[in-house]
């Protein structure tokens, strides 16, 4: 698996996310968001160290149910999930170190 570069306009239902097994990073944001664009470099660097993590990139916005179900208020919000359960969350991460640490909580490099 690799980092996604494109935000999905169609969001999966929350039940589908909750049923995912393994390590998953769900990224909420928008392609026009400056904070989201700034986070892409650190996110790419961190994801390169954890290539086995599933990356779901969701375009969030008003009326989007998946983001609201996760309580997303600011972009980007990174939700780190292992076997369907949220393990960690980062909002507007500034550096790859914090992302790597959170990825380490859901994925064993191996």
MARNU-183369 format. One record per residue (C-alpha): residue number from 1; residue in one letter; x, y, z. Coordinates in Angstrom, 1 decimal. Layout:
N
PT    n  res      xx      yy      zz
PT  NUM    A       X       Y       Z
...
This chain:
110
PT    n  res      xx      yy      zz
PT    1    X     0.0     0.0     0.0
PT    2    X     1.2     3.5    -0.6
PT    3    X     0.2     7.0     0.3
PT    4    X    -2.8     8.4    -1.7
PT    5    X    -2.3    11.7    -3.4
PT    6    X    -5.9    12.4    -4.2
PT    7    X    -8.8    13.1    -1.8
PT    8    X   -11.7    10.8    -2.5
PT    9    X   -14.9    12.8    -3.1
PT   10    X   -17.1     9.8    -2.2
PT   11    X   -16.7     8.8     1.4
PT   12    X   -17.2     5.3     2.5
PT   13    X   -19.7     4.6     5.3
PT   14    X   -18.5     4.6     8.8
PT   15    X   -19.3     1.0     9.2
PT   16    X   -16.9     0.1     6.4
PT   17    X   -14.1     2.0     8.2
PT   18    X   -14.9     0.4    11.5
PT   19    X   -14.7    -3.1     9.9
PT   20    X   -11.2    -2.6     8.4
PT   21    X    -8.6    -5.0     9.8
PT   22    X    -5.0    -4.0    10.0
PT   23    X    -3.4    -0.6    10.1
PT   24    X    -5.3     2.3     8.5
PT   25    X    -4.7     6.0     8.4
PT   26    X    -7.8     8.0     7.5
PT   27    X    -6.9    11.6     6.4
PT   28    X    -9.6    14.2     6.4
PT   29    X    -9.0    17.4     4.5
PT   30    X    -9.5    19.3     1.2
PT   31    X    -7.3    19.8    -1.8
PT   32    X    -7.6    23.6    -1.6
PT   33    X    -6.7    23.7     2.2
PT   34    X    -3.3    25.3     2.8
PT   35    X    -2.8    23.4     6.0
PT   36    X    -3.5    20.1     4.2
PT   37    X    -1.0    20.9     1.4
PT   38    X     1.6    21.8     3.9
PT   39    X     1.2    18.5     5.7
PT   40    X     1.7    16.4     2.6
PT   41    X     5.5    16.5     2.7
PT   42    X     5.8    15.3     6.3
PT   43    X     3.0    12.8     5.7
PT   44    X     4.8    11.3     2.7
PT   45    X     8.0    11.0     4.6
PT   46    X     6.3     9.2     7.5
PT   47    X     4.3     6.9     5.2
PT   48    X     7.5     5.9     3.4
PT   49    X     8.6     4.3     6.7
PT   50    X     5.3     2.4     7.0
PT   51    X     4.5     1.2     3.5
PT   52    X     2.1    -1.5     4.9
PT   53    X    -0.4     1.1     6.2
PT   54    X    -3.6     1.6     4.3
PT   55    X    -4.1     5.3     3.6
PT   56    X    -7.6     6.6     3.0
PT   57    X    -7.8    10.2     2.0
PT   58    X   -11.2    11.7     2.4
PT   59    X   -12.3    15.1     1.1
PT   60    X   -14.2    16.6     4.0
PT   61    X   -16.6    19.5     4.2
PT   62    X   -20.0    20.7     5.4
PT   63    X   -22.6    17.9     5.5
PT   64    X   -20.0    15.1     5.1
PT   65    X   -21.1    12.3     7.5
PT   66    X   -17.8    10.4     7.9
PT   67    X   -15.9    13.5     9.1
PT   68    X   -18.7    14.4    11.5
PT   69    X   -18.8    10.8    12.8
PT   70    X   -15.1    11.2    13.7
PT   71    X   -15.7    14.7    15.2
PT   72    X   -13.4    16.4    12.7
PT   73    X   -13.3    20.1    13.2
PT   74    X    -9.9    21.2    11.6
PT   75    X    -8.0    20.0     8.6
PT   76    X    -6.0    18.0     8.1
PT   77    X    -7.1    15.5    10.8
PT   78    X    -5.3    12.2    10.7
PT   79    X    -7.0     9.3    12.4
PT   80    X    -4.9     6.2    13.0
PT   81    X    -6.9     3.0    13.2
PT   82    X    -5.9    -0.5    14.0
PT   83    X    -8.4    -3.3    13.5
PT   84    X   -11.3    -0.9    13.3
PT   85    X   -10.5     1.0    16.5
PT   86    X    -9.0     4.5    16.7
PT   87    X    -5.6     4.4    18.4
PT   88    X    -4.3     7.9    17.8
PT   89    X    -5.2    11.2    16.2
PT   90    X    -3.3    14.2    14.9
PT   91    X    -4.7    17.6    13.9
PT   92    X    -2.6    19.8    11.7
PT   93    X     0.6    17.9    12.2
PT   94    X     3.7    20.0    11.7
PT   95    X     6.4    17.4    11.3
PT   96    X     7.0    13.8    10.2
PT   97    X     8.1    12.8    13.7
PT   98    X     4.7    13.0    15.2
PT   99    X     3.2    11.1    12.3
PT  100    X     5.8     8.4    12.4
PT  101    X     5.2     8.0    16.2
PT  102    X     1.4     7.6    15.6
PT  103    X     2.0     5.2    12.7
PT  104    X     4.2     3.1    15.0
PT  105    X     1.2     2.7    17.3
PT  106    X    -0.8     0.9    14.6
PT  107    X     1.9    -0.7    12.4
PT  108    X     4.9    -2.8    13.0
PT  109    X     7.6    -2.3    10.4
PT  110    X     8.7    -5.6     9.3
